[in-house]
Amino acid sequence: MPYAVRKRDSKFVVINKNTGKVKGTHPSRAKAESQMRLLYHVEAGGKLTRTKKGK
C-alpha cells in the first residue's frame, strides 16, 4: 500500500493514499517518516524488533 506524510495543523500524519485512513500522528516529519518506513518494512515481510532506548 502506498503511504504519504502530510502536514495537518502543527502535526504530521501518515496516511494510506488509497483509503485516506490516518495510520499515525506525529509532532515531527522525521517521526512520521520513520513510521512510514516501518509500515513498508512490515508489508514487505519484515519483522518488528524492540530495542531499549539509549542502546
Phi, psi and omega in degrees: 000139177278137179240161178212155174256129179231148177267129176230117185056239181255011182242166177244132181244147173259124181237154170276118185292337180282320185254341184080002181289133178281126180264341179182156178235135187222154179282343182223155177297321182300318179291323178295318179294327176296316178295320180298317177299320179297317179299315178296320180299313181294319179296331180277004178099005179289158180256152176272136173231149179252137175237150178281141178298142178090000179247000000 
